[in-house]
Amino acid sequence: MKPALGLLARIYQSLSELITFRANQARLRFAETDSSVSETADQALLRRRIRAAATVLLLAKGAFTIRSLILHGSAVPLDGVILTALLVASAWLYSPRTTSYFWLRSVETGIFLGMSLQLGVQLYNQLNQLTMLTPQSAEDITFTAVSFVAAVKDQIIATFGLMMIYGMFIPNTPGRAAVMVFLMAVTPGFVIGMNESSMRAVRDFRQSHVTASGVFSGNLLALAVGAGCAIYGTAIMNRWRNRALKAEQLGQYRLREKIGSGGMGDVYLAEHRLLKRLCAVKVIRADMSENPVMLSRFEREVQATATLTHWNTVQVFDYGQTAEGTFFYVMEHLHGCNLSQVVRKHGPMPEERVIFILRQVCSALREAAAHGLVHRDIKPSNIFLAHVGERFDVVKLLDFGLVRPLNSDNRPELANSDQLQGSPRYMCPEQAKGQSPDSRGDLYSLGATACYILAGRPPFDLQNVPQLVIAHATQPPPAFADIGVEASPELEAVVLKCLQKDPKDRFSDPDEMLKALEDLPNARSWTWAKAEEWWQQRPLHTGAADQASTLITVASDESMTEDDTAISGTPHDALEETVIEIPSDPE
């Protein structure tokens, strides 16, 4: 008896899984009343596929009903019931309400088994009509036989098509598909077997025609072929879908869309599969994965950012490597714009807001300096104004791809004699000379960034890269009046001190600059309330079309430009590239 009980248990489990389908991976289950929880990707896929299948069946049933009206002048009342049920199911599946797997699978089962039941009832009615005929001649006998064969063939063709639609549209495992296909195949036969008159018509046909066995065996063979094709198709589609899902996943993160691209890799908007938290995933390019220098830089960026916990520094959530060897790390996803985007769209900022932003950047750099880290790529596109925790103008310092500990200068794998690393418009004199800066180099770049957000242009607005590099290394910083900046003398003194050529003439560290900013007359003029009012008057986006360019993730890459080039597709500006190649032959 144990084997029998085991078989019954397996059948019960298969039927239960058929109705309450769950993906193989573990998931958090939320109550249906929690309307704030969106459908999982599997739920959304299942809803779309059932909806598509219901639409196809609705169109097919509608076409056959119209055909019946044209040929016979009337339609079977059951056809109207089926059409109404399919229409209601399609409308329900188009509704925005989140639906559990139980109800989705219940609707799927109801649609396909309901259609099979309707086919059985239709064949039952046709066979009943044949039993009422009393053949008087050979022609009548032939007509009855042909009508019988045609009715059975129509049933087989319809069931075959129904199984094909199920195999093509509904995501499933082969085992669950086999259960459903089996039920679709036997439902019409079960309906016929429950009626004595239908069974009598079958027996009369078998007794009257020597070819009856061939007809029935051929029909059963056709059903078996259809069932096999449906199950096989489900298996193939399930296999390819799993491969596609694996290609779209990195560990616990499901990639949604590509939102950025740079010299080292690509940036994707992603979602944690269990937490349902949006994040930004930065993936190193395959060719870069084979470059030990790039891998070292990639790991250095992750490790450096992960050690920083200040709220004005972008947060790193995770780091890993796929089975295929792809390196990636995961950062927080932010709503807002970087300084370059804001200035390009809305123009230079008032002095009090500039001070508000600089203070936050200095706070982030203060922690980095305390950890012995130098950012080395401070520029407007790496300073992000985010909407976080119901606050606006929250600064997030991005892209630590060029960060280097102060004690790493003797590591040859992190240096390259043929490259100047930095952004030409904002690099400090030490970088321009090929030297390694300390935290005072970051303050120089921050001063150049302050000029940009105050005037809409950097201190040296040249179009030639070598001239820019030379200007940063040798030319004194321009006065505010020379570049059209209207600001207090106190703020000008702070910015110009940052832009001194000799690091000894600058602030000694970010903490000293932060104190100088806090002592300015307008240091408290810009508030969180003013920031909120400013952003509410200038919404980030007005529709889905603008979302890609305004909900920017924080994964600014080393070769992204100051604006949102990776988002909008604007051509790169060589003056804002992070890594500058120096020809080995000066001629």
N, C-alpha and C positions, 0 to 999 in steps of 0.2 A: 504493500500500500504506500510505502514511502515515496517510490518513484512517481506514482499517480498524484500524490499530494504535492510533490515538488513541481510537477508539470502544471497543476492547477494554480499553484502560487505564481509560477512564472507567467502564465496567461493573465492572471489578475494584475500582476505588476505591469505587464506590457500595456494592458488596457488603461490602467491608471496613468501611466506615463504618457499615453497617447492623448488623454484629456488634459492632464496637468503637466504639459511639457516643460522641462527645465533644461537649460544648457548644461553641458558637462562641468563647466567651471562653477565654483561656488559664488553665490551672489548674496547681497543683502536683500531681504524681502521686506517691503514696506506695506503698511496697511493701505487698503484701497481708498480710505477716506483722506489719506494724505495727498491732496491734489497738487502740492508743491513739488512732489517727486516726479520727475519726467520718466518716460518709458526707457527701458534699456534698449541697446541697439538690437538685440534679438527680438524683443517685443515689437519694436518699430518695423523690423524686417518682416516678421510674421504678419503684422497688420497689413503692410503694403501688399504682400503676396496674396493673402486671403482676399483682400479688396480687389486685386487685379483678377483673381480667379472668379470671384463673384460677378465682376463686370463682364468677363468673357462669357460666363454661363448665362447671364442675363441677356446679352446680345444674341447668343445662339438660341436660347429658348424663345426670345421675342421673334427671331427670324422664322423659326419653325411654326410658331403660333400664327404669324401672318400668312405663312404658306398654307396652313390648314384652313384659315378663313377664306383664302382665295380659291382653293380647290374644292372645299366642301361647304363653304358658306357658314360654317360655325366652328367653334373651338370647344375643347373639353374644359369644363369648369375647373378641373384640377390645374390646368395650365395657368389660369388666372391666379390661382393660389400660389403656385410656384413663382410666377413673375413678381407678385407682390412681396413674397418672402425674400427673393433675391434683391429687389429694390430696397426694401427696408434694411437688409443686412449691409448692402453697399453704402447706404446713407449713414448707418451707424458706424461703420468702419472709417468713414470720412470725418466723423465728429472729432473734435480736439480732446475729448475726455480720455484720460489715461485708463487703459484697460488691462486687467490682469491676464496672465497666461491662461488661467482656467477658462475665462470667458472667450478668449481668442480661440483656443482649441475647441471649446464647445461650439462656437459658431462654425468653425471649419468642419467639424464632424457633422453638425446639423445640415450644412449646405450639401456636402457630398453624399452622405447617406440619405438625405432627403431626396436628392436627385435620383439616386439608385432606387429608392422606394417608389418614386414616381414612374420610373421606367418599368419596374415590375408591375405596377398597377395598370400601366398602359398595355403591356403585353397580356396581362390577365384579361382585360376587356376585349382585346382583339381575339384571344383564344375563345372567350365566351361566345363572341359573335359567330365564330366558325362552328362551334358545337350546335348552334341553333339552325345551321343550314342542313338541308336534306338533299344530298346529291341525287339527281334523277338520271343523269347521263354521264358518259365518260368525260365530256367537257366540264361538267360540274365537279366531278372528282378531281380533274386536273386543276381547275380553278381553286378548289379548296386546298389542294396540296401546295400550289404555288403561293397562295395567300399565307399558309402556315409557315412555309420556308421564309417568305419575305418578312413576316412579323418577327420570326426568331432572328433573322439576319439583322434587321433594324435594331433589335435589342442588343445584339452582340456589338454592332458598330457603335451604338450610343454608349454602351458600357466601356468599350475600348477607348473611345474618345474621352470619357469622363476620367478614366484611369490615367490617360496621358496628360490631361490637364492637371491632375493632382500631382503627378510626378514632376512636371515642369515647373509648377508655380509654388508648391508648398515646401518650405524648408523642413527637412526631417532626416532622421536616421533611417537606414534601410530596414531595420526591425520594425519601427513604428509604421513606416510606409507599407510594409508587407501586411500588417494587421488591417490597415485601412483599405488597401487594395482588395484583400480577401473579403472584407465585409461588403465592399461595393460589388464584387463579383457574385456573391451568394445571395445578396438581398433580393434581386428579382426572382431567382429560383425559389427562394423561400416563400415569396408572395404567391407564386404559382402553385407550389406544393401545398399551400394551406387551403386551396380551393379544389374541390372534387371535380367540378366541371372542367377546369383547366387541365387537370391531370388526365381526365378522360379524353380530352382532345389530343393530348400527347400520345396516349396509348393507342387511340384509333389511328393516328398517323403512322405509328410504328408498325401496326398490324397490316395496314393497307399498302405500304410502300416498302419494297425490298431495300431501297437506298436510305431508309430512315437512319440506320446505324451510322452510315457515312456522314449524314447531315449533322447528327448530334455530336459525333466525335470531332468533326471539323469545327463545329462551333465551340466545343470545349477547348480544342487546341488553340483556336483564335483567342479565346479568353486567357488561356495560359500564357500565350505569347505577349498579349497586351499587359498582363500582370507583371511578367518578367521585365518587359521594357520599362514599365513605370517604376519598378523597384530599382532597376539598374540605373535609370536616369536620375532617380533620387540620390542614389549612392554617389554617382559621378558629381552631381551638382553640390552635394554636401561636402565632398572631398575638396572641390575647387573653392567652395566658400570658406572652408577652414583654412586653406592656404592663403586666400585673400585676407582673412582676418588676422592670420599670423603676420602677414606682410604689413598690416596696418597697426600692429601692436608692438610695443617695446616694453617687455616686462608687464607691469600692472597698468600700463598706459595705452589707451586707444587713441590713435592719431585721427584727428578730424579733418584738418586741412593744412596745406602748406601756406604759411603767411610771411615767410622771409627767406632770404638766401644770401649767402656771402661767400667769401673766399675759402673759408674753412669748412662750411657745412650749411645745412638748411635748418630752418626753424618751423616748428609745427605747433598749431593749437591742438592740445590733447586733453584727455579726460582720464582721471584715475578711475579704474573700472569699479572699485568698491566704494570709494569716498565720493565719487561723482563730482570731483573738484576739477575745475578748469586749470590748466597750467600750460607753460610753454616748454617744449622739448627741443633742445638743440642737438642735432645729430651731425657728427663729423662725416665728411664725405669719404667714400670708399677709398679713393686714391690717397687721401690724407691719412687714412688709417695705417697705411704702409710706411708713412714718413715718421721716423722716431722723433724728429724735432717738433713736428706738428702735434704728435700725440703727447709729447712732454708739455707743450704749451697748453693743450686742451686740458690735461689733468691738472696743470698748475692753476688754470683759471677756476676749475671746479673746487679744488682744495682751498685756494685762497678765499673764494667767495663763501665757501661753507664755514670758514672759521669766523666770519664776520656776522654779528647778530644785530647790528644797529638797524633801526626801523627805516633809516634813509638809504640803506643798501639793499639791493635786490636779494631776495631769499632763495637759496638753493634747497630743493626738497630731496633730490635723489640723484644718483649717478650710477651708471652701469654699462654693461657690454652684452650685446645679444649673442646667441649661439653662433651667428654668422660672423662675429667679430666687429659689429658696428658699435662704436662708442657714442654715448649720449648722456646728457644730464638734464634735469628737470628743474625749472624755476617757476616762480609765481607768475601768474597772468595778471596784468594790470590794465586798468581802464584809464585812458588819458592820452597825452601827447608828449613828445620830447620838446626841449626848448627850441630846437631848430624849426620844428613844425609850427609851434606857437608863433614864433617871430615871423616866419614866412607868411602865415595866414593872417595874423592880427597886428603885425608891426612891433617895434621896440616896446619894451616894458617901462613903466614908471619906476623911479628910483626906489621907492619903499618896497615894491614887490621884488625888485632885484636883490635888495638886502635880505628880504625874507627867504629867498631861494638860496643865496650864497651862504647864509647861516646854516641851512640844512645840509648843504654840500660839505661845508667845513666840519660839521658834526660827523658825517660819514667818514670823511678823510681822517678825522681825529682818531677814530677807532682803527682804521687801516694803518696809520702811522704807529699807533701803539703796538700793533702786531708786527711791525717791521715791514709793512707792505707798501709798495709804491704803485699807484694805478697806471701812470704813464700814458694815459689816453683820455684825459679829461677834455670834453668838447660838448657842444650843445646837444648833439644827438645821443650822447651817453648820459644825459641828465633828463630824467623823465618826471613830468608832473602828473601825478596819479590821483585818482579818486579812491581813497582807502579809508575804511572805517567811518564813513559819512563825513570825511574831511577832504577838502580839495587843496590843490597845490602841495600835496605831499611829495617831496622829492625822493626819487629812487635813483641811486647811482648804479649805472649799468656797465656791462662789458668789462670784465677784469681779464680779458684775453692777453693783455700785455703786462699784467701785474708781475712784479718780480720782488722777491725778498731782497733786502739790502745786502745780505750775505751771499747772494747767488752770482755775483759778477764773475767769479772764477770758474763757473760751470760752462765749459765750451759748448755743450749741446744746446744751451739756451741763447747763444749768441750767433750772429752771422755777420761776417765782415762785409758782405755785399749788400747789407740792408740797413736803412735807417728806420727804426720802428717808432711810429707816431703819426699824427695827423698834421700835415704841413702847415695848416692855418693856425694850429693851436699848440704845436710842439714847443718845448722849452729850449733855451740855448744849449743846454747840455746835450739834449737829444740831437739837435742840429749839428753838433760837433762830433757826434758818434759816441758820446760819453753816457754813463749810466747815472740818471738823476736820483736824488733822494726825494723826500716828501715835499721839499721846496720846489721841485720841478712840477709837481701837481698843482702847487699854488700859482705858478706862472701860467699854466694852462687854464686854471680857473679865472685868473685875471683877464686872459684873452677871451674867455667865454663871457665874462661880465661885459666886456666891450661890445660883443656881438648882441647880447640881449638888451643893452642900453641904446646902441646905435643902429642895429640891424646889419652890422658888418664887423669883421674881426679887426684887430689893430693894424695888421698888414694885409691889405686887400689886393694882393698881386695875383696874376694869372699864371705865373711861371714858377714851377716847383723849386728849381735851384735858387731863384731870386727870393722866394719865400724862406727857404732854409737859411740863406745868407742874412736876410733881414732879421730873423729871430736871433741869429748868432751875433750880429754886429750893430744893428741900428737901434737907437734909443726908442722907447715907446712914444707914440704920438700923444700930445695933449688932447684932452676931451674936446676942446674947442676946435681942434684941427680935424676931427672926425665927426663933428656934428652932434656931440653928446651934451645934453643939458642935465647936469647933475650938480650936487653940492660939492664944494671944494673938499669936504671931509671924505666923501665917497671916492672922489677922484684920487685923493692921496692914498687911500687903501688900495685901489686898483693899480695905480702906477707903481706902488711899492711891490706888488706881486709881479709886475712886468720888468723888474730890474734884471739886467744881464748877469750880474754876479749874484749867485745864490745867497751870499752873506748879506746882501743889501735887501733881501726879501724878509718876509716874516719867517721866524725860525721854524715854525711848525703850524699845522692847521689850528691848534688851540689858540695860539697868539692872534692869528687872523680872525678867529671867531670872536675873541674878546674885543678886537678893534671894531668889528662890525656891530657888536652889541652896544658899543659906546657911541655909535652914530646918532645924530638927532632924529632920523626917521626910522630907527631900528624897530620901533613898535607900531608904526603907522599902518602897515599891512597886516590884517588879521585873518583868522580862519573864516570869519563871517564875510569879509570883503572877497576872499578867494571864492567862496561858495556863490556869492552874488555874481561875480565875474563869469564863472562857468555856467551858471543858470541862464545868463543872458546870451551865452555862446555855447549851445549844446554841442556835445561831441559829434553827434550824428543825428540825422533826421529820418533815416530809413535804412533798410537792409543794404542798399547799394553803397552807403557810406561806411558801413560797419568795418569793412576790411581795412580801411585807411585810418580809422580812428581808434578801434579797440586794439591797440598795438601791444604785442607781447614784449617782454623785456629782454629778449635774446638778441640784442644788438651785436652784429658780427663784426669781425675785425676789418672787413672790407665793405661794410655798409656805409653809405654816404650819410651826410648830416641830416638829410631829410628822409622821408619814408620811401626810399628807392625800392627796398625789397617788397614794399606793400603796393605801391602805386605803379611800379614799373618805369619810373623816371630813369634815364640813363645815369650811370655812375659819373661822378666828378672826380677826376684823378687827384685834385687838390685835397680831397678829403679822405683819401685812402689811408689806411693805417700803416701798411708796410710799403716802404718806398725802395725800389730796386736801384742800386748804384752800379752803373756799368763798370766792369773790371777794366775796360780800356777807355780812358777818358776821351779819346779821340773818336 
